[in-house]
């Protein structure tokens, strides 16, 4: 690629050693990507497959040394604009892949400069006037220019800047004139996001944007049909034959039209462990005849949940388990406990008891949904006599800070008070403090 000066400049920037041994950088865990801009500068960076591409973008701007302002351009990969939150793994990037950087209107500025120089040269030859007369000649509006790229199945990429109102015949003829002479490229079609592009239309007619990619397919590729099948967990199979360059949304709409009214319609279409976009085509995904696409509905929790509660029998017969199915978000855990006491003879109902779930005490006024309970989960009813020797107390300070302290049930509260005050600023309680619990208070004065 030639820059403004007509010289290709490729700069490979190596990152500093991160201290890892080569063995730590396992094959396949890292990928080296190249950012190429319109001036011919190239920046390389090695990064993790799972690292967000924002790191690569920031790395390029840092190496631009002020030539390019941060956030003033687009990063494109295979004709698609990249977002900082995407990763190389998500885009199936390979080692050595190239990301193109287009500064906003950079191609337009170059085209304007060349246009001005051409007009200046012609004016000088015709009238003998110097370059100062350039200011009187009309200039091309920057917003009316667009840079497009043509990519074919052989990996050839041709880039051209044109007006948004120019016929696309110019781009097509330019591409066909640049391909190798032995390549049978005269017969084929140009496609833009699944739509066939005709030469008599303009970029504006197809809502093309700067940096967009037009794909070229030789005859025989775009016309070949492919038969695909959508399957789901209920054994349904919907098969459809479509053109390779038609978007998959056609197949997805047919699948939904075949479903019963009660079937879920929110989910993801999965092909080779990757989620598909409705705007993709079978050609983009390298699909073949007979390939299957799985529809995976988004799972939603059932309105009901079945829980069990266990406790001790007064007759010494071991533990007793009671099971109940209840509404996940509407019924309280108290309803499950009431059922237990109604079915099991015990004295615990007249005494104190705790209900625990996964080793934690639960609030019986809350619902199963509040604790994320699932089918088959078990709660335990523990009488007060079986309580732990330790207890956790929550203290709320005068400024609203909540602190938790664990101590033995037989420890004096004075130790808790001393521990609490040792963690607070001395000036806060210089006149003493009062500990309140259920209306009862204990006062600790200042010994000073």
HELIX and SHEET records of a PDB file:
HELIX    1   1 UNK A   22  UNK A   24  5                                   3    
HELIX    2   2 UNK A   54  UNK A   63  1                                  10    
HELIX    3   3 UNK A  106  UNK A  127  1                                  22    
HELIX    4   4 UNK A  131  UNK A  136  5                                   6    
HELIX    5   5 UNK A  142  UNK A  144  5                                   3    
HELIX    6   6 UNK A  169  UNK A  178  1                                  10    
HELIX    7   7 UNK A  249  UNK A  258  1                                  10    
HELIX    8   8 UNK A  333  UNK A  343  1                                  11    
HELIX    9   9 UNK A  348  UNK A  350  5                                   3    
HELIX   10  10 UNK A  368  UNK A  371  5                                   4    
HELIX   11  11 UNK A  384  UNK A  386  5                                   3    
HELIX   12  12 UNK A  413  UNK A  422  1                                  10    
HELIX   13  13 UNK A  426  UNK A  429  5                                   4    
SHEET    1   A 5 UNK A  42  UNK A  48  0                                        
SHEET    2   A 5 UNK A  30  UNK A  37 -1                                        
SHEET    3   A 5 UNK A  98  UNK A 103  1                                        
SHEET    4   A 5 UNK A  73  UNK A  77 -1                                        
SHEET    5   A 5 UNK A  80  UNK A  81 -1                                        
SHEET    1   B 5 UNK A 157  UNK A 163  0                                        
SHEET    2   B 5 UNK A 145  UNK A 152 -1                                        
SHEET    3   B 5 UNK A 213  UNK A 218  1                                        
SHEET    4   B 5 UNK A 188  UNK A 192 -1                                        
SHEET    5   B 5 UNK A 195  UNK A 197 -1                                        
SHEET    1   C 5 UNK A 237  UNK A 243  0                                        
SHEET    2   C 5 UNK A 225  UNK A 231 -1                                        
SHEET    3   C 5 UNK A 292  UNK A 297  1                                        
SHEET    4   C 5 UNK A 267  UNK A 271 -1                                        
SHEET    5   C 5 UNK A 274  UNK A 275 -1                                        
SHEET    1   D 5 UNK A 319  UNK A 327  0                                        
SHEET    2   D 5 UNK A 304  UNK A 312 -1                                        
SHEET    3   D 5 UNK A 378  UNK A 383  1                                        
SHEET    4   D 5 UNK A 353  UNK A 357 -1                                        
SHEET    5   D 5 UNK A 360  UNK A 361 -1                                        
SHEET    1   E 2 UNK A 390  UNK A 396  0                                        
SHEET    2   E 2 UNK A 402  UNK A 408 -1                                        
SHEET    1   F 2 UNK A 433  UNK A 437  0                                        
SHEET    2   F 2 UNK A 440  UNK A 444 -1                                        
END                                                                             
